[in-house]
Amino acid sequence: MYVYSTIDALLAGAYDGDLTVRQLATKGNFGLGTYNHLHGEMVLLDGTMHHVKADGTVTVADPGERVPLAYVVPFLPTDTFVVESPASARPLAELEASIDARLPNKNLFYAVRVSGAFTNVSTRAIAPQVRPYRPLAEVAKEQVVFKRAEVTGSLVGFRSPAFSKGISVPGWHWHFISDGKDYGGHVLAGSLVRGVVTVASVRKFDVQLPANDDFANADQTKDRSVELHQVESGKR
């Protein structure tokens, strides 16, 4: 897994990076992140880097765009299984639990794609910020939420072990892109009706830290676990 910056730096308000989309694309074909100024959400799937914006539009990211945080892998599946929920759709927490049960080593990183039919999906994106940047937990209160009662598409996610705290999001982190490429974002909620889960175990973890003042001045000494939970869950 190639990682640019840290989740704690983003929580502290380090919203500008030096890495371009063009450079990031050389690191893998699957991943997630955000864009400079915290401008929307990144969903990298099958080698295409999508940009989900706060106005609800989805575009292909310009190669010259820059990113402050990203997690990317060459997606090499190690397990695949089908999920059928004939009685009722399977909420995201249940889906995560079913995937967890199949993981042989909880101390590895895992890249996971879930493609299929979903219901009651809620995603979010954040409008671009202007300096002086506020902490993410404060900015996230202004997130724009998009909802779809029914949608087909793919969850793009990572499961990170507890020891990655501060660098990655411990546990599950999901973004979404629809099959029509017209809907997506950071996932707040959703249920899987039926789909295919593809898992890739990750044993190498390469972190590149930004060489700029924003990162240098970001306070990464404090425990931001509560802030991270608020931001990831969308709870205010």
ChimeraX attribute file (.defattr): number of C-alpha atoms within 10 A of each C-alpha:
attribute: neighborCount
match mode: 1-to-1
recipient: residues
	/A:1	22
	/A:2	18
	/A:3	22
	/A:4	23
	/A:5	24
	/A:6	25
	/A:7	23
	/A:8	26
	/A:9	25
	/A:10	24
	/A:11	24
	/A:12	22
	/A:13	25
	/A:14	30
	/A:15	27
	/A:16	21
	/A:17	23
	/A:18	16
	/A:19	22
	/A:20	17
	/A:21	18
	/A:22	15
	/A:23	12
	/A:24	20
	/A:25	19
	/A:26	12
	/A:27	16
	/A:28	18
	/A:29	18
	/A:30	25
	/A:31	32
	/A:32	25
	/A:33	22
	/A:34	26
	/A:35	26
	/A:36	20
	/A:37	21
	/A:38	26
	/A:39	19
	/A:40	26
	/A:41	26
	/A:42	30
	/A:43	32
	/A:44	27
	/A:45	21
	/A:46	12
	/A:47	15
	/A:48	14
	/A:49	23
	/A:50	22
	/A:51	26
	/A:52	32
	/A:53	24
	/A:54	20
	/A:55	13
	/A:56	17
	/A:57	13
	/A:58	23
	/A:59	14
	/A:60	14
	/A:61	19
	/A:62	13
	/A:63	13
	/A:64	11
	/A:65	14
	/A:66	21
	/A:67	24
	/A:68	27
	/A:69	28
	/A:70	23
	/A:71	27
	/A:72	25
	/A:73	23
	/A:74	19
	/A:75	22
	/A:76	14
	/A:77	16
	/A:78	12
	/A:79	13
	/A:80	13
	/A:81	12
	/A:82	12
	/A:83	17
	/A:84	14
	/A:85	12
	/A:86	9
	/A:87	7
	/A:88	11
	/A:89	19
	/A:90	21
	/A:91	17
	/A:92	18
	/A:93	13
	/A:94	13
	/A:95	16
	/A:96	14
	/A:97	10
	/A:98	13
	/A:99	16
	/A:100	14
	/A:101	9
	/A:102	12
	/A:103	14
	/A:104	9
	/A:105	11
	/A:106	15
	/A:107	15
	/A:108	17
	/A:109	22
	/A:110	25
	/A:111	27
	/A:112	27
	/A:113	25
	/A:114	23
	/A:115	23
	/A:116	21
	/A:117	19
	/A:118	25
	/A:119	19
	/A:120	16
	/A:121	21
	/A:122	20
	/A:123	26
	/A:124	24
	/A:125	27
	/A:126	24
	/A:127	18
	/A:128	14
	/A:129	15
	/A:130	10
	/A:131	8
	/A:132	7
	/A:133	15
	/A:134	16
	/A:135	17
	/A:136	21
	/A:137	23
	/A:138	15
	/A:139	17
	/A:140	20
	/A:141	14
	/A:142	12
	/A:143	17
	/A:144	17
	/A:145	18
	/A:146	19
	/A:147	17
	/A:148	15
	/A:149	11
	/A:150	14
	/A:151	19
	/A:152	20
	/A:153	19
	/A:154	25
	/A:155	26
	/A:156	23
	/A:157	24
	/A:158	27
	/A:159	24
	/A:160	22
	/A:161	18
	/A:162	15
	/A:163	12
	/A:164	16
	/A:165	17
	/A:166	21
	/A:167	18
	/A:168	23
	/A:169	22
	/A:170	18
	/A:171	17
	/A:172	17
	/A:173	21
	/A:174	23
	/A:175	25
	/A:176	31
	/A:177	28
	/A:178	19
	/A:179	15
	/A:180	11
	/A:181	16
	/A:182	13
	/A:183	22
	/A:184	33
	/A:185	32
	/A:186	31
	/A:187	25
	/A:188	22
	/A:189	17
	/A:190	21
	/A:191	22
	/A:192	28
	/A:193	20
	/A:194	20
	/A:195	19
	/A:196	17
	/A:197	20
	/A:198	19
	/A:199	23
	/A:200	19
	/A:201	21
	/A:202	21
	/A:203	10
	/A:204	11
	/A:205	13
	/A:206	11
	/A:207	14
	/A:208	12
	/A:209	17
	/A:210	20
	/A:211	12
	/A:212	12
	/A:213	11
	/A:214	19
	/A:215	23
	/A:216	13
	/A:217	12
	/A:218	16
	/A:219	14
	/A:220	18
	/A:221	8
	/A:222	9
	/A:223	11
	/A:224	16
	/A:225	15
	/A:226	9
	/A:227	17
	/A:228	19
	/A:229	14
	/A:230	16
	/A:231	20
	/A:232	17
	/A:233	13
	/A:234	20
	/A:235	11
	/A:236	12
